[in-house]
Amino acid sequence: MDAVVIGSGPNGLAAAIVLAEAGCRVIVLEGARTIGGGARSAELTLPGFIHDVCSAVHPLAVASPYFRRLPLRHHGLEWITPPAAVAHPLDDGSAVMIEGTPEATGANLGEDGGAYCALLRPLLENWEGLLGDILAPLHVPSHPWLLARFGWQGLRSAESLARSRFRGERARALFAGLAAHSMLPLNRRGTAATALVLAAAAHGEGWPFPRGGAQKISDSLAHYLRSLGGEIVTESQVESLDSLPPARVILCDLTPRQLVNLAGDKLSKGFRRSLTKFRYGPGAFKVDWALAGPIPWIAPECSRAGTVHLGGTMEEIMASEREVWAGRQAERPFVLLAQPSLFDRTRAPAGRHTVWAYCHVPHNSEFDMLAAIEAQVERFAPGFRRRILTRFVTPPAAMESYNPNLIGGDINGGVMDLRQLFARPTRRLYSTPLRDLFMCSASTPPGGGVHGMCGYFAAQRALKVLQRG
């Protein structure tokens, strides 16, 4: 065997495909019964209701420089793009919408419409090229001036950029909701980059869902891998590197803590020490609902969006994320909600709906956020609770139990601040002191998200070892 990949998340499968395309013999070992890691779907509530267990909305998957090169459409993957990427309802009964173009989005930002277009339009001049530079480890960029322009704005805090660029609350709230995906306080440098990337992705490719659920991403990757001769074995829990079948290289779709447990004394003390210093971030408290009907939004335009940000003003969102970072429960949490069954009828029985939502909580938190999350939905959609048939609640501990990579409920594979963004998990990035051992999880650049780029770059390094013999 040329390569063993531990873990069948999108990064593990991407790494395996890179190697298989190069003619290597590859086997993927997955401890769970089903493949996919953070991209899995299941009937969590009632029969016929398909819920995404972790990730649900995939702007970076459809735009991924690696995934878009793969023939995944021929292996069962079909994207559904809602008319609007994001809705951000406000207490006045209106909603700010991210439409297909900056100009259409700017039209509902009032006096800030021109400023929004001026901020986003330059990033879209060569969006594919820019994203390729963003979703890569430190390197000589292919588009240096465009990346520099992005970095000039992106390295600022979301609060600073929003206050300097926008005068009105609508644009500031929209920008804060995008930046809050970073799971960092919005006064931290670098949080503006998250908002810019997600906004540009909405205009460049949209924020789509896979028809049938996130599992379809994993299934299409697995089907393509098998067509190349790759092998996948589920229910194959790896306890130690010594238990693996003989292979020339090993790639681990695992976080640093898991790698330390797996490799033990095979790693040098210094490297183990570096891995144990890796910082995990806030967790996610998630709820899936089976509904008797669609969410009764006050602002009807919310039903045109696949994703809804529930947080009110920028100040409210900032307060929520600040409380989480300080280890406290947010009374009014920022809630990220997806309503895929409005656009994908395979997700629920006729007339019924599935809804997915989560809020940020402190790492490994035991706070029960169900009532607070439902209150935020009810705030912008009175009558929502009356449509609930049943719910499935996933606190951080349950997330980690379902997917061991989600340490303490951290869905990003570790804090993604400036200290831990470019050199993650160590300065070696994907490599380790062992010539044949690599990491390919979201704990390596470019970090969290379903895009496969961590696996792609790790596999490129592994290929060099294989080619040298």
Buried (B, 14 or more C-beta within 10 A) or exposed (E): BBBBBBBBBBBBBBBBBBBBBBEBBBBBBBBBEBBBBBBBBBEBBBEBBBBBBBBBBBBBBBBBBBBEEBEBEEBBBBBBBBBBBBBBBBEEEBBBBBBBBBBBBBBBBBEBBEBBBEBBBBBBEBBEBBBBBBBBBEEEBEBEEBBEBBBEBBBBBBBBBBEEBBEBBBBBBBBBBBBBBBBBBBEBBBBBBBBBBBBBBBBBBBBBBBBBBBBBBBBBBBBBBBEBEBBBEEEBEBEEBEEBEEBBBBBBBBBBBBBBEBBEEBBEEEBBEBBEEBBBBBBBBBBBBBBEEBBBBBBEBBBBBBBBBBBBBBBBBBBBBBBBBEEEBBEBBBBBBBBBBBBBEEBBEEEBBBBBBBBBBBBBBEBEBBEBBBBBBBBBBEEBEEBBBEBBBBBBBBBBEBBBBBBBBBBBBBBBBEEBBEBBBBEBBBBBEBEBBBBBBBBBBBBBBBBBBBBBBBBBBBBEBBEEE
